[in-house]
């Protein structure tokens, strides 16, 4: 069975926005993020990555498309009634494809910064059990 930390890594691309957005109302922001439509999630994360990684005009639409595609493909997996392990394998496969696409669009420096921010988010989640539970309560 997958550990929650593994599941967290699987969803990290869509949730990296929380590093930037979360300040005072972390739990409420997580709940709102979970309720968003895939297009809204992709736009919110893309907009944040644009600022954080200084995406160029040609990079932004590519990043948005990658995130939207990943979010659309993840939705049915997350909502299915299959067990966490099955979901985890499917989402992990999806994430690795998404990561490869992002790496192809980003510069080396941008990708390294993206990876650093992703690790910061994982560390934050590990230290904040309440927020982690809000995120994974339907998985």
C-alpha positions as CSV (number, residue, x, y, z in Angstrom):
1,X,0.0,0.0,0.0
2,X,1.2,3.5,-0.8
3,X,2.3,5.8,2.0
4,X,0.7,9.2,2.0
5,X,4.0,10.8,1.2
6,X,4.1,8.8,-2.1
7,X,0.5,9.9,-2.9
8,X,1.5,13.5,-2.1
9,X,4.3,13.3,-4.7
10,X,1.9,12.1,-7.3
11,X,-0.3,15.1,-7.0
12,X,2.5,17.6,-6.6
13,X,2.4,19.2,-10.1
14,X,-1.2,20.4,-9.6
15,X,-0.5,21.4,-6.0
16,X,2.8,23.3,-6.3
17,X,0.8,26.5,-6.3
18,X,0.3,26.1,-2.6
19,X,3.9,27.1,-1.9
20,X,3.0,30.5,-3.3
21,X,-0.6,30.9,-2.5
22,X,-0.7,29.6,1.1
23,X,0.0,32.1,3.7
24,X,-2.7,32.4,6.4
25,X,-5.6,30.2,5.4
26,X,-3.9,27.1,4.2
27,X,-6.6,24.6,5.0
28,X,-9.3,26.7,3.4
29,X,-7.2,27.2,0.3
30,X,-6.7,23.4,0.0
31,X,-10.4,22.8,0.1
32,X,-11.0,25.5,-2.5
33,X,-8.3,24.1,-4.7
34,X,-9.8,20.6,-4.6
35,X,-13.2,22.0,-5.7
36,X,-11.8,23.8,-8.7
37,X,-12.5,22.7,-12.3
38,X,-9.5,21.2,-14.1
39,X,-9.2,24.3,-16.3
40,X,-9.1,26.5,-13.2
41,X,-6.5,24.4,-11.5
42,X,-4.3,24.3,-14.6
43,X,-4.6,28.1,-15.0
44,X,-3.9,28.8,-11.3
45,X,-0.8,26.6,-11.3
46,X,0.4,27.8,-14.7
47,X,0.1,31.5,-13.6
48,X,2.0,30.7,-10.4
49,X,4.7,28.8,-12.3
50,X,5.0,31.7,-14.7
51,X,5.9,34.0,-11.8
52,X,8.0,31.6,-9.9
53,X,10.0,30.2,-12.8
54,X,9.8,33.3,-15.0
55,X,8.2,31.4,-17.9
56,X,8.5,33.0,-21.3
57,X,5.6,33.7,-23.6
58,X,6.2,30.5,-25.6
59,X,6.6,28.4,-22.5
60,X,3.4,29.4,-20.7
61,X,0.9,27.9,-23.1
62,X,2.9,24.7,-23.3
63,X,3.0,24.4,-19.5
64,X,-0.7,25.2,-19.2
65,X,-1.5,22.5,-21.8
66,X,0.7,19.9,-19.9
67,X,-1.0,20.7,-16.6
68,X,-4.5,20.7,-18.1
69,X,-3.9,17.4,-19.8
70,X,-2.5,15.9,-16.6
71,X,-5.4,17.3,-14.5
72,X,-8.0,16.0,-16.9
73,X,-6.4,12.5,-16.9
74,X,-6.0,12.5,-13.1
75,X,-9.6,13.3,-12.3
76,X,-11.2,10.0,-13.2
77,X,-8.4,8.1,-11.5
78,X,-8.8,10.1,-8.3
79,X,-12.6,9.7,-8.3
80,X,-12.6,6.0,-9.0
81,X,-13.6,3.5,-6.3
82,X,-10.4,1.4,-6.8
83,X,-8.0,1.0,-3.9
84,X,-5.3,3.5,-3.1
85,X,-2.5,1.3,-4.4
86,X,-4.1,1.0,-7.8
87,X,-4.8,4.7,-7.9
88,X,-1.2,5.4,-6.8
89,X,0.3,3.3,-9.6
90,X,-1.9,5.0,-12.2
91,X,-1.2,8.5,-10.9
92,X,2.5,7.8,-10.6
93,X,2.7,6.8,-14.2
94,X,0.8,9.9,-15.2
95,X,3.0,12.1,-13.1
96,X,6.2,10.7,-14.6
97,X,4.9,11.5,-18.1
98,X,3.9,15.0,-17.0
99,X,7.3,15.6,-15.4
100,X,9.1,14.6,-18.6
101,X,7.0,16.9,-20.7
102,X,7.6,19.8,-18.2
103,X,11.3,19.1,-18.3
104,X,11.3,19.4,-22.1
105,X,9.7,22.8,-21.9
106,X,11.6,24.3,-19.0
107,X,15.2,25.4,-19.1
108,X,17.7,23.5,-16.9
109,X,17.6,26.3,-14.3
110,X,13.8,26.5,-14.3
111,X,13.5,22.7,-13.9
112,X,15.9,22.7,-11.0
113,X,14.0,25.5,-9.3
114,X,10.7,23.7,-9.9
115,X,12.2,20.5,-8.3
116,X,13.4,22.6,-5.3
117,X,9.9,24.1,-4.8
118,X,8.4,20.7,-5.1
119,X,10.6,19.4,-2.4
120,X,9.7,22.4,-0.2
121,X,6.1,21.6,-0.6
122,X,6.6,17.9,0.3
123,X,8.5,19.0,3.4
124,X,5.7,21.4,4.3
125,X,3.1,18.7,3.9
126,X,5.1,16.3,6.1
127,X,5.1,18.9,8.8
128,X,1.4,19.8,8.5
129,X,-0.7,16.7,9.1
130,X,-4.0,18.6,9.1
131,X,-3.5,20.0,5.6
132,X,-2.3,16.6,4.3
133,X,-5.5,15.0,5.6
134,X,-7.7,17.6,3.9
135,X,-5.9,16.9,0.6
136,X,-6.1,13.1,0.8
137,X,-9.5,12.6,2.5
138,X,-11.2,11.3,-0.7
139,X,-8.3,9.1,-1.8
